[in-house]
Amino acid sequence: MDAATVDDYLRRLGAGHPAAPTSAALRELQLRHLRAVPFENLSVHLGEPIELVEERLLEKVVGARRGGFCYELNGAFAALLAALGFEVALLAGRVYGEGGRLGIPYDHLALRVRTVDGGDWLADVGFGALSHYPLAFGERGEQVDPGGTLRIAAVPAGDDPASGAAASCGDLDVVRDGERQYRLELRPRALADFAAGAWWHSTSPSSHFTRSLVCSRLTGDGGRITLGGRTLTTTAPDGSREARELDRDEEVLAVYRDRFGIALDSVPVLRAPQR
């Protein structure tokens, strides 16, 4: 990433150039990213390709001022952090679904980040509602965050009947408010390793991304705003929600533009996935 792109990225986040790649700088960057860059799957329904190439990700997130899902958001964030001097590793995760079963391999992309003031951190700007701040990677106790009470738990090696999948030695479960969110492998991966997962999520009839339209981001007060199809939901920091339907296309486009910074020519509609 060149210096001009770094400056443009930081400008989108409303962040200054950190003096050093410290844990405090990482905390600020993650929070600002969650507030400024929405989690969205619009490309799936707009017929836009999901290209897991750093240049393409930066063109989308920085140049086009769009969002994306985990591979795109954490992929772009990893490029920014590396350019700022952080040591970053891409990690593969599998998301827990209904009945406690794990999703496909390379289901999720998260980041292990090392800072100059010591310690490793789990940074994630691509999971929607999780933690507002990075989690201490080596901590196995509870970590209190505005997004909930988080814990990174070691998974015993061997079969896990609850998930229907085998656990590798060293795998970790990320838990929020007592519910397992995803299982993380510790082996560093390359961005291209996640191409099959991105393809599955953007094409499979079994993927929730092909069956729904979502655009969501953290708000400045610690709440969340989400546009799911034509339903606009505002979630307060205490968890209370207010939802309303947007009847007119003009309303939908205005929300995308004014609340998420996404300029669209027409309202996205669900596209039937290719079988």
C-alpha positions in Angstrom: 0.0 0.0 0.0 1.5 3.4 -1.0 1.5 6.4 1.3 -1.3 8.2 -0.5 -3.6 5.2 0.0 -2.7 4.9 3.7 -3.6 8.6 4.1 -6.9 8.1 2.2 -7.7 5.1 4.4 -7.0 6.9 7.6 -9.0 9.9 6.4 -12.0 7.6 5.8 -11.6 6.3 9.4 -11.3 9.9 10.8 -7.9 8.8 12.3 -4.6 10.5 12.3 -1.3 8.6 11.5 -0.3 6.8 14.6 3.1 7.7 16.0 3.9 4.0 16.5 2.1 0.6 16.1 1.0 0.4 19.7 -1.9 -1.4 21.3 -3.6 1.9 22.0 -3.3 2.8 18.3 -4.8 -0.6 17.4 -7.7 -0.1 19.7 -8.5 3.3 18.2 -8.2 2.1 14.6 -10.5 -0.9 15.2 -13.2 1.2 16.8 -13.0 3.8 14.1 -13.2 1.1 11.4 -16.3 -0.4 12.9 -17.9 3.0 13.0 -16.9 4.2 9.5 -16.8 1.1 7.3 -20.0 -0.9 7.2 -20.4 -4.7 7.2 -22.3 -5.3 4.0 -23.0 -8.0 1.4 -24.3 -5.8 -1.4 -21.8 -7.0 -4.0 -23.4 -10.4 -3.8 -26.7 -9.0 -5.1 -25.3 -6.3 -7.3 -23.4 -8.8 -9.4 -20.0 -7.5 -8.4 -17.1 -9.9 -8.1 -15.5 -10.6 -4.7 -11.8 -10.4 -5.5 -9.5 -11.3 -2.6 -6.5 -9.3 -4.0 -5.2 -6.4 -1.8 -5.4 -3.9 -4.6 -9.0 -4.7 -5.3 -10.0 -4.6 -1.7 -8.4 -1.2 -1.2 -10.1 0.1 -4.4 -13.5 -1.0 -2.9 -13.0 0.1 0.8 -10.9 3.2 0.2 -11.5 4.3 -3.3 -15.2 3.5 -3.7 -15.9 4.0 0.1 -17.8 0.8 0.3 -17.9 -1.9 3.0 -17.8 -5.7 2.6 -17.9 -8.9 4.5 -15.2 -10.5 6.6 -12.7 -11.4 3.9 -12.8 -7.9 2.4 -13.0 -5.8 5.6 -10.3 -7.7 7.6 -8.3 -8.2 4.4 -8.2 -4.4 3.8 -7.6 -3.7 7.5 -4.7 -6.1 7.6 -3.1 -4.2 4.7 -3.5 -0.9 6.5 -2.1 -2.3 9.8 0.9 -3.8 8.0 1.6 -0.5 6.2 1.5 1.3 9.6 4.1 -1.1 11.0 2.0 -3.7 12.9 2.9 -7.4 12.5 -0.3 -9.0 11.1 -1.2 -12.7 10.5 -4.4 -13.8 8.8 -6.3 -16.5 10.6 -9.0 -18.8 9.4 -12.2 -19.4 11.4 -15.4 -21.4 11.2 -18.5 -19.7 12.4 -20.9 -21.5 14.8 -24.4 -21.8 13.4 -27.7 -23.4 14.4 -27.4 -26.3 16.8 -23.8 -25.4 17.6 -22.5 -26.7 14.3 -19.5 -25.2 12.6 -19.6 -23.7 9.2 -17.3 -24.4 6.2 -13.5 -24.3 6.3 -12.3 -20.7 5.7 -15.7 -19.5 6.8 -14.3 -16.4 8.5 -11.1 -14.3 8.4 -9.7 -12.7 11.5 -6.4 -11.1 12.4 -3.7 -11.7 14.9 -1.8 -8.5 15.4 1.4 -7.9 17.3 2.2 -4.4 18.7 5.5 -2.8 19.6 4.5 -2.5 23.3 4.1 -6.2 23.7 1.4 -8.8 23.3 -0.7 -10.2 20.6 -4.3 -9.1 19.8 -7.3 -10.6 18.1 -8.5 -7.8 15.8 -11.8 -8.3 13.9 -13.7 -5.6 11.9 -15.5 -8.1 9.8 -17.9 -10.1 12.0 -20.6 -7.5 12.5 -21.5 -7.4 16.2 -18.6 -8.7 18.2 -16.1 -6.7 20.2 -15.5 -3.0 19.8 -11.9 -3.3 20.7 -9.2 -6.0 20.0 -9.0 -8.9 22.4 -5.8 -9.9 24.2 -4.9 -13.0 22.3 -3.2 -14.9 25.2 -5.9 -14.1 27.8 -8.2 -17.0 28.6 -10.3 -15.2 31.2 -13.3 -12.9 30.5 -12.6 -9.6 28.7 -15.2 -7.0 29.2 -15.9 -4.9 26.1 -18.8 -2.4 25.2 -20.0 -5.2 22.8 -20.3 -7.7 25.6 -18.3 -10.1 27.7 -15.7 -11.9 25.5 -13.5 -14.9 26.1 -11.0 -16.7 24.0 -11.1 -20.4 25.1 -8.8 -23.2 24.2 -10.5 -26.2 22.5 -9.3 -29.7 23.5 -7.9 -31.7 20.6 -10.1 -34.4 19.1 -13.7 -34.7 18.0 -16.2 -32.2 19.2 -19.7 -33.8 19.2 -21.4 -30.4 19.8 -20.1 -29.0 16.6 -19.8 -32.1 14.5 -16.2 -31.3 13.6 -12.8 -32.2 14.7 -10.7 -29.8 16.7 -7.0 -29.4 15.9 -4.5 -28.9 18.7 -4.4 -25.2 19.6 -7.7 -24.2 18.1 -9.5 -21.4 20.0 -13.2 -20.6 20.5 -14.2 -17.0 20.5 -17.1 -16.6 23.0 -19.4 -13.6 23.5 -21.9 -13.5 26.4 -21.6 -17.2 26.9 -22.3 -18.1 23.3 -19.6 -19.5 21.0 -19.2 -17.2 17.9 -16.4 -18.9 15.9 -13.5 -21.3 16.1 -10.1 -20.0 15.2 -7.1 -21.9 13.8 -3.7 -20.6 14.7 -1.8 -21.3 11.5 -1.2 -18.1 9.5 -2.9 -18.0 6.1 -2.6 -16.1 2.9 -5.4 -13.9 1.6 -5.8 -16.2 -1.5 -6.5 -19.1 0.9 -9.9 -17.7 1.6 -11.0 -17.5 -2.1 -13.1 -20.7 -1.9 -14.9 -19.5 1.3 -15.7 -16.2 -0.4 -17.0 -18.0 -3.5 -19.2 -20.3 -1.4 -20.7 -17.4 0.6 -21.4 -15.4 -2.5 -22.9 -18.2 -4.6 -24.3 -21.0 -2.5 -28.0 -21.2 -1.8 -27.1 -22.4 1.7 -25.2 -19.2 2.5 -27.1 -16.6 4.5 -25.3 -13.9 2.4 -27.2 -15.1 -0.8 -30.5 -15.2 1.1 -30.4 -11.7 2.7 -29.4 -8.1 2.1 -27.5 -6.5 5.0 -25.6 -3.3 5.7 -24.6 -2.5 9.3 -22.2 -0.5 11.3 -21.4 0.6 14.8 -22.7 4.1 15.8 -20.8 6.7 17.8 -22.8 6.0 21.0 -21.9 2.3 21.0 -25.2 1.2 19.4 -25.7 -0.1 15.9 -27.6 0.8 12.8 -28.6 -1.9 10.3 -30.4 -1.9 7.0 -31.7 -5.4 6.3 -33.4 -5.3 2.9 -35.9 -2.5 3.5 -36.0 -2.7 7.3 -34.0 -0.1 9.1 -33.1 -1.2 12.7 -31.5 1.1 15.2 -30.0 -0.7 18.3 -29.3 1.4 21.4 -26.2 0.7 23.6 -28.5 -1.1 26.1 -29.7 -3.5 23.4 -33.1 -2.0 22.9 -34.2 -1.9 19.2 -36.4 0.2 17.0 -37.3 -1.0 13.5 -39.2 0.6 10.7 -40.0 -0.3 7.1 -38.8 1.9 4.3 -41.6 1.9 1.7 -40.1 4.2 -1.0 -36.9 3.5 -3.0 -35.8 7.1 -2.3 -35.8 6.4 1.4 -33.7 3.3 1.0 -31.1 5.0 -1.2 -31.0 8.0 1.2 -30.2 5.6 4.2 -27.5 4.0 2.2 -26.1 7.4 1.3 -26.5 9.4 4.5 -26.1 6.7 7.2 -23.6 4.4 5.5 -21.8 6.6 3.0 -22.7 4.3 0.1 -24.0 6.0 -3.1 -26.1 3.6 -5.2 -28.1 4.2 -8.4 -30.8 1.7 -7.6 -32.0 -0.3 -4.6 -30.3 -3.7 -4.4 -32.6 -6.7 -4.6 -32.0 -10.3 -3.7 -30.5 -12.3 -6.6 -31.2 -16.0 -6.9 -28.0 -17.8 -6.2 -26.4 -19.9 -9.0 -26.8 -23.6 -8.2 
